Amino acid sequence: MKVWTISFQDKDGVQQTLDLECEHRPSVEEAAQRLRRILSPVTEDLDLNDLDGRTQEPTVKTLKEQNAVQINSIVEAS
């Protein structure tokens, strides 16, 4: 399994990285879902159906608007 490094800005504007194991390069939405589980485990169970189907990448949007977290890049770890 490959390891992917997600680079993101946290709520304080500090550049952070997180390594994920995944068979393929995760999409930004997949990375956002995994980040949300780690950064805000309470919100993991929240229903995003109000955004699902009405907007692309609802988890990315929620993380950015409500938690000020923005994913900058997803690259294969060396």
C-alpha positions as CSV (number, residue, x, y, z in Angstrom):
1,M,0.0,0.0,0.0
2,K,1.3,3.5,-0.9
3,V,1.7,6.3,1.6
4,W,0.4,9.7,0.6
5,T,1.2,13.0,2.3
6,I,-1.6,15.5,2.7
7,S,-0.4,19.1,3.2
8,F,-3.0,21.4,4.7
9,Q,-3.4,24.6,6.6
10,D,-5.0,24.2,10.0
11,K,-7.4,26.6,11.8
12,D,-4.6,28.7,13.0
13,G,-3.0,29.1,9.6
14,V,-0.2,26.7,10.4
15,Q,1.0,24.4,7.6
16,Q,0.6,20.7,8.7
17,T,1.1,17.3,7.0
18,L,-0.6,14.0,7.5
19,D,0.4,10.7,6.1
20,L,-2.3,8.3,4.8
21,E,-2.0,4.8,3.5
22,C,-4.1,4.2,0.5
23,E,-4.0,2.0,-2.7
24,H,-4.5,5.0,-5.0
25,R,-4.0,8.8,-4.7
26,P,-6.9,10.0,-2.6
27,S,-9.1,12.7,-4.0
28,V,-9.4,16.0,-2.2
29,E,-12.8,14.9,-0.9
30,E,-11.4,11.6,0.4
31,A,-8.5,13.4,2.1
32,A,-11.0,15.9,3.7
33,Q,-13.1,13.0,5.1
34,R,-10.0,11.4,6.7
35,L,-8.8,14.8,8.0
36,R,-12.2,15.5,9.5
37,R,-12.1,12.2,11.4
38,I,-8.7,13.2,12.9
39,L,-9.2,16.9,13.5
40,S,-12.8,16.9,14.5
41,P,-13.9,13.3,15.5
42,V,-17.2,14.6,16.9
43,T,-18.3,15.8,13.5
44,E,-17.6,12.4,11.8
45,D,-21.1,11.3,12.5
46,L,-22.8,14.5,11.3
47,D,-25.0,14.1,8.3
48,L,-23.9,16.3,5.4
49,N,-26.9,15.4,3.2
50,D,-27.9,19.0,3.1
51,L,-24.8,19.6,0.9
52,D,-24.6,16.1,-0.7
53,G,-25.6,16.3,-4.3
54,R,-26.0,20.1,-4.2
55,T,-22.3,20.9,-4.1
56,Q,-19.1,19.2,-5.2
57,E,-16.8,18.0,-2.4
58,P,-19.2,18.8,0.6
59,T,-16.6,17.7,3.2
60,V,-13.9,20.0,1.7
61,K,-16.4,22.9,1.8
62,T,-17.5,22.1,5.4
63,L,-13.9,21.9,6.6
64,K,-13.0,25.2,5.0
65,E,-16.0,27.2,6.0
66,Q,-16.6,25.8,9.5
67,N,-13.1,24.7,10.6
68,A,-10.8,27.0,8.5
69,V,-8.9,23.9,7.2
70,Q,-7.7,24.0,3.6
71,I,-6.0,21.1,1.8
72,N,-3.1,22.4,-0.2
73,S,-1.6,19.2,-1.8
74,I,-1.7,15.4,-1.9
75,V,1.6,13.8,-2.9
76,E,3.1,10.4,-2.7
77,A,5.4,10.2,0.3
78,S,9.1,9.5,-0.5
